[in-house]
Amino acid sequence: MNKSSVHRRISNGKVVREKLGWFIVFVMIVALSFGYGNLSVSSAAVNMNNIDTSVQGIIGVWREDGSQESRTLKVNPDYTYELSDNGGNTSYGTIKVVVEEHPDGSYSPWYVFDDNAGKNWAGFSKDDEDGTLQTDLWSGQDGAMHFIRCYSKAYQDNSQEVAAKDYLGVWGCGRCSILIEQKNNAYIATITWASSAAEHRQWIYNCRYDKQNAILICPGNGICTDLIVYENGKEADINVYDDGSCELVMRNGILRWDDHKENAGQDMDFIQ
């Protein structure tokens, strides 16, 4: 066999493999599109490191709107959900974030809900880019299902003239300080409480802004850590818990920290 024949065989084999590879990619994309309620899902041209894949903006309890069944949807901080109907039946599943790519190169993020059997139940538009709690869940491209967030109205009466930007900055009360920053579509609250020069406790809350109540809320994945410096100079970070939740409420220039885990901020008034 001459070198020309070998070269042709190798080239032909390479072409076949390349075509087969592109065909497999195409089939995977089509399969994803059908699996997620006709969403054209692909991450080939989108850097997922730049996408917020958290469910922080939809954690909580939702009530179905415009349906006689009026189902209740509960979204948990651990990327799971519970769907209950009036008959006492409850189904369970998991949530993840995917992106729908558009011809112009832009994309739209979606929450994808799969039941525990792996079957897709629904896809809801992700709409918390401005750092606020999402108030509505509309399914798919046609909005066939609509869920509305079940709100507490505890702070609505005195929420006038309070904006999200009013929370930003450093707040202090005695040995405890709160730093609130906006990072992308989240408000990060870092609370530091020094018990001595060598030991302090730190809470980090990934918050969203609740426009209805004009408060910052972390609904369930706050991290609490004890930071210790020993006499020999060694340092230790000891995890206390990672399922904390809180509300930060600013009124008339005073910030209150409502810690739902240990009530650590009881009777404390923080000022800038």
N, C-alpha and C positions, 0 to 999 in steps of 0.2 A: 504494500500500500504506500503510495507516494505522500510527500508532506502536504501537498495541496488537498488531497482527499481527507487527510486527518484534520487539517485546519477547517475544511468545510463542515465536517461532522461536529467538531467542537463548537463552531460558530452556530450551527443549527441547534445544537443542544442548549446553548446559552440562550438563544432566542426563545426556544420552547419554555425553558425554565422561567425567563422573565415574563412571558405571556401568562404562564400558569400562576406566577406570583401575583401579578396584577389582577388576574381573575379571582384569586382567593380573597384579595383585599376587597374587591368589588362585592363579592358574595357576603363578606362579613359586614360591610356597611349596609347592604340591603337588608340583611337579617336584623341588624340593630334598628333600622328604620321601622320595620314591621313590628318589632318587639316593643318599641316604646311609643306606640300609638301614632304611627305615621310621622314621627320626628326624623328628620334627616340627620342622624347623629354620627359624628366622626371627630377624631382628635388629631388627624394627620397634619392639619395646618394650624392647629390651635395649641399654644403652649399651656397645658393644664396647670402648670405652676403659677400662672397668672390668674387662674380662676378660683374664686371663693367656692370651695366645695362643702362648706359647712351648712348645717340646717338651723343655724342659730336664729335666723329671721322668722322661722315658722314653728318653733317649739311652743307647745301649748295646746289648748283645746279649741276645736272648731265645730261649728254646727252647719249642716248642709242647708243651703238656701234653695227655695223653689221646688222642693220635692216633698211629696206626702210622707215618704219614709222618714225624712228629717234625721239622717244618720249623724252620729257624732264621731269625729276624728280626733285622736290624740296623738300628737307628735312628741316623741321623747328625745332627750339629749343624746342618747346612744344610737341615733340613726335608725330607730325602730318606730313603728306606728301601730295603733290599735283602732279598728273601725267597728263601731257598734251600731246596731239598728234597734228599732223600738221593740222588737221581739225578744230582746235579750241575747241575741247572737253577736259574737265578737270574732273578727278575723285579725290576724297579725301579719306583720311583714317588715321589710327593711326599706330604707330610703338611700338614694345616692344622687349625685348631681352630675348631669351630662350636659353637653352643649350641642345646639343646632347651628350648623354653619350655613351662611347665606352666600349667594353667588358673588357679592361684592367684597367678600372676605370678612365681614362682620359675623357675629355669632350671638345666640341667645341662650342663656342657661336655663335648665329645667330640672325640677325635682322629679325623679323617677321612683314610683312606689311599686315594689314587687312583693307579692305575698310569700309566705314561708315555703310554699311549694315551688317558688321560682317563677311563677306566672305574673306577668305585668298586670297590675290593677289600673294604674293611672299615671299620667304625667302632668305636673302642674308648673305653670310659668314661675320662674324665680325672679322676684322683683323687690330686692332689698339692697340695691346698689348704693342708695344714699344713706345707708346706715340705720334705717328705721325698721321697726317690726313690720312684717308683712301683714296686711289686714284682710286680703282676699286670696283665695286659691281658685284659679280657673283652670280647668282641665283641657289638655290637648290644644289643637288648633281651632276647635269649634266652641270651646267653653261650655261643653255639655253639662259638666258638673261644676258647681260653685259652692265653696265653703267659706263661711265668715267666722273670723276669730271671735271667741267668747271673751269679752273684756271685763276686767274689774273696773269699777268707776270710782274707786276710793279717792283718787286725786284730781278728778275732773273739775270739781267746783272751784279750785284755786289754781288752775293751770294757765290762766290767761297771761299773756305777755312773757311766757317762759319759752325760750328757744333752746335747741340742742347746743348751740355754741356757748351758751351761758354756763355750761358744765365744764368746759375745757379749762385746764390750768392746774395749779397746785392749791390744795386745800389742807388746812391743818387744825388739829385739836390736841393740845398737849403733846405727848410723845408719838402721836399717830398722824400720819400725813397721807393724803390721797392725790395721786397724779392721774388726771384724765386726759387722754389724747385720742384724736381721731386718726385711725389708720385704715386706709381704703374704705371699706363699707362697715367698719366696726368702731365702737368707742371702747378703748381699753382703759380700764380703771386699775391702777396698781396701788394697793393700800399697804403701807409699811408701819408697823407698830414695834417700837424698840422697848424691850423690857430691861435691857442693860446695854453697856457699850459693846458687849461681845455676843449678844443674842437678840434677835428680833424675828417677828413673824410677818410673813408677807402673803397677801391675797392678790391674785390676778384674775380679774373678771373681764370676759369678752362680752360686751354689752351691745344692745340695740336701743335705739331711741323710740319710745312709745309716744307717738304724737297725741293720742287720745288723752293721756294722762300727763304729758310733758315730763316724763321721767326716763331715766336710764334703767334698763333691766337686763340682768343676766339670769336666764331661766334654767341653769342647771349644770354648767361645766366649769364653774369657778375653781381655781387651783389655790390651795393653801399650803405654804411651805414654812418650816422653821429653819432659819439661817443662823448657824452657830460658828463662832471663831474660838477655838480652844487655845489654852495657854501656850502650847507649843507652836502656834501659828497656823495649824491646819484648820481647814474650813469644812463644814458639812452642811448639805442641804437635805433636810428630812421632809419627805412628803407627808402631810397630815391628811389631806383628802383632795379629790379632784372632781367632786360633784356638788360644789357649792353653788348657791344662788343668792341673789340680792336685788334690791331696788335702791337706786340713788335718787334722792328727791331734793331738788333745790327750790327754795321759796324765800323771797325777800333777802337774798344774799346769804342764806344759810343752807348748807348742804347736810342732809341726813343720810346715814348709811344703815339700811335695814337689812341685816344679815339673816337670811332664812335658815342657815345651818346651825349657828351657835349663838345668834343674837349678840355678836361681839360689839356691834356699834350702838348698843342701847344707851340712850340719854346723852349721846355725843352730838355736839353742834360744830360743824367744820366751817371755817371762814377762809377767804383768800387774803 
